Amino acid sequence: NDAELYARIALERAEEELRLHPENANCACLGAIVLAFLGERDRAAKWLGRSLEIDPSDINVQYNAACTYALLGEFERSIDLLEVWLPQAGAEMRLWFRNDSDFASVHSHPRYQKLLQLLQ
């Protein structure tokens, strides 16, 4: 399947980038999303923890970590991060959030619905 092939290529590139630049929190977080997509939950959680350890205040890390938690089924943790992220997010990021399929699994959650109401 093409999606899995490209995900594995992305993961290889993320692993190489982290070998060269272990402080790259965004790369670790994006790699966590790929690992979650591939069903490698434990590795995804480790990479996610690493990214949040490196730079917990980076809004891109916060957002992508929230995506990863949603993909892993950890809805409360996902929404916790979104609540921190939302006040810092610009208009473009807010629009992206409103339409991001990574959050499909939490759409019916009351706290998620409340966040969507704040966007209006």
Secondary structure, DSSP 8 states (H G I E B T S, - for coil): -HHHHHHHHHHHHHHHHHHH-TT-HHHHHHHHHHHHHTT-HHHHHHHHHHHHHH-TT-HHHHHHHHHHHHHTT-HHHHHHHHHHHGGG--HHHHHHHHH-GGGGGGTT-HHHHHHHHHT-
